[in-house]
Amino acid sequence: MPDIDKPKTLPGDPHADNGGLVGNDRLIGRIRELEAYRHRHETLRKLSSYLKASLAPNDAYAALEAFGHELFPGTTGKLYLAHPPAKYLEVVSAWRDNRSSEQTFTMQDCWALRRAQPHWVKEGGGAVLLCGHVAPGPKPPAPYLCVPLFAQGETIGMLHLARQKDDAGFADASAWLEASLSLAVAAAEEIGLALANLKLRETLHEQSIRDPLTGLYNRRFLEEFLMRELARADRKKHALSIITLDIDHFKRINDSLGHGAGDMVLRRIGLLLQGYVRESDIACRVGGEEFALLLPEVAMPIATQRAEDIRKAVHDMTLKHEDQTLEGITVSLGVAAFPDHASTPEALIRAADQALYDAKYAGRDMVVSAGPESREPRMRQELN
């Protein structure tokens, strides 16, 4: 039976029982918190997928900037990377931060980096706990969080987050910190892993295109670079020159003094060639005692003069190996240019090689420019 003795209440009655309404408000608030939590972790998964698909560090930085707004709402953020050997840090990615991104500081200026664990300061935190990279001002700094980045056991950077004072999404600094800490640590792990993988990939790629003895590029890279530069030269109607060179009588050096002396000569000539290339040029060891220089936007006369300068520098070079002086080291060089002598990578290399063989046949220690007539290349064994 209905409780007839219980007085009926109307909305707005001060004696009404509002416990149910309060419970509903709490439930709705909890649901919103869970929805925000779910959204932020979904954003972290998206960020992770973009980090894994990044082909270069700049891709990873752009991904963090794109998702940082959603991942850390109401928060300014900066990603700092450390640069050896001084281990100073500089900004590589930032969002919601209009201040200068040129700030640099050392690892000793950040408590998180010194302690190798997250460091945070709540509202009005004691000045003694402030990191050196957080400039003190007339007002207490905004609550902030620093999370170190690790890769292969080394500290490589730091993720810095600061709460925006005008943000209404968090009741106070404690609520902001609670919502951000675990997510920031997870994001830092993802970023550190992605950057470590990119560095490893870059190292492996460098090893695949570099000659380990001289540090110059190898033939594989020469062919790739030449194909790309030849297409660009054709499109922009620019010149493109190539110099090929070969150490004269190199077999005699190996036979008389050993392969150690031969390797030393190769390294010194490789070092010398690096001094004759611009930033846009490349120097390569294409095999054995053969080298090549690719000179984009360089016409034949300038390339020929560059080859002559190299020839003189090698001719004047005096080396020592195990108390023995190596004199009389010379090189023969061939020069060819696009579009004068060839229009394809293979034909251009062949034209320069033919000029090189002509220099060998004519007496060595000289530069020969490719001519219009085409002849079968002379056999290498006839010339060394």
Summary of the structure (lengths in Angstrom):
residues: 384
radius of gyration: 33.5
end to end distance: 116.8
largest distance: 124.8
contacts: 1130
relative contact order: 0.08
helix: 46%
strand: 21%
